[in-house]
Amino acid sequence: MELREIRDCWNDVLDALLATDRIAWLAFFDARLADFDGTTLTLDFSDSRKLGAAHEYSAARIKQRQLLISIIKELLNIDVEIAEK
């Protein structure tokens, strides 16, 4: 799967995340998909960090990462690791 294909489905991933766990959705909704090398999906949060501490969910993202991975697996049928930029 290519990054473009993941981007095309990203709103579906976020919708499923929201339906499952609102905290997880808050942790990932403002991610930009930066890169996918076939294994690792790199998420870029640099824009959200510009908004200040109120939008800094890095601690929550660590706890919710596995849920995001499982939803990507369920919807896109790919195994990924998540990295942050």
Secondary structure, DSSP 8 states (H G I E B T S, - for coil): --HHHHHHHHHHHHHHHHHH-HHHHHHHTT-EEEEE-SSEEEEE-HHHHTT-GGG--HHHHHHHHHHHHHHHHHHH----EEEE-
